């Protein structure tokens, strides 16, 4: 089952792979890249040490979805 956002994302943020993994691994959030063809990396807005991509993040109200795109 695929997550279909019904509202604007809660956050639009630049994340390095290390900081993005928090959201990918947390079943309370849905994360996806804004532009999969993005080539220029920007400074991570969390750690400010590494560079990464732009992401949209939704906080899920229930834990019926996980970030891998499936249901539990």
C-alpha positions as CSV (number, residue, x, y, z in Angstrom):
1,X,0.0,0.0,0.0
2,X,1.3,3.4,-1.0
3,X,1.0,6.5,1.2
4,X,-1.0,9.3,-0.6
5,X,-0.6,12.7,1.1
6,X,-3.9,14.5,1.6
7,X,-2.3,17.7,3.0
8,X,0.8,19.8,2.6
9,X,3.9,18.3,4.1
10,X,4.6,19.2,7.8
11,X,8.2,20.0,6.8
12,X,10.3,20.7,3.7
13,X,13.9,20.4,4.7
14,X,17.4,19.5,3.4
15,X,18.8,16.4,5.0
16,X,22.0,14.4,4.7
17,X,21.7,10.7,4.5
18,X,22.5,10.2,8.2
19,X,19.8,12.7,9.3
20,X,17.3,11.4,6.7
21,X,17.7,7.9,8.1
22,X,15.9,9.0,11.3
23,X,12.8,9.7,9.3
24,X,13.1,6.7,7.0
25,X,13.5,4.4,10.1
26,X,10.7,6.0,12.1
27,X,7.2,4.6,11.4
28,X,5.6,7.8,12.6
29,X,6.9,9.8,9.6
30,X,6.6,9.6,5.8
31,X,9.5,11.0,3.9
32,X,10.1,11.5,0.2
33,X,12.5,13.4,-2.0
34,X,11.2,16.6,-3.5
35,X,13.1,16.2,-6.8
36,X,14.7,12.9,-7.5
37,X,16.8,14.5,-10.3
38,X,18.3,17.0,-7.9
39,X,22.1,17.1,-8.5
40,X,23.3,20.0,-6.3
41,X,23.6,19.1,-2.6
42,X,22.8,21.7,0.0
43,X,23.9,21.9,3.7
44,X,21.9,19.6,6.0
45,X,19.6,21.7,8.1
46,X,19.9,19.4,11.1
47,X,23.6,18.6,11.6
48,X,25.0,21.3,9.4
49,X,28.1,19.1,8.9
50,X,27.1,17.2,5.7
51,X,25.3,17.9,2.5
52,X,22.1,16.3,1.2
53,X,18.9,16.6,-0.7
54,X,15.6,18.3,-0.3
55,X,12.8,16.3,1.4
56,X,9.1,16.5,2.2
57,X,8.1,15.0,5.6
58,X,4.7,14.2,6.9
59,X,3.9,13.3,10.5
60,X,1.6,10.3,10.4
61,X,-1.4,10.3,12.8
62,X,-1.5,6.5,13.0
63,X,1.3,3.9,12.8
64,X,-0.5,2.0,10.0
65,X,2.1,3.0,7.5
66,X,5.9,2.7,7.5
67,X,8.4,4.6,5.5
68,X,9.1,1.7,3.2
69,X,5.7,2.2,1.6
70,X,3.9,-0.8,3.2
71,X,1.4,-1.4,5.9
72,X,2.2,-3.2,9.1
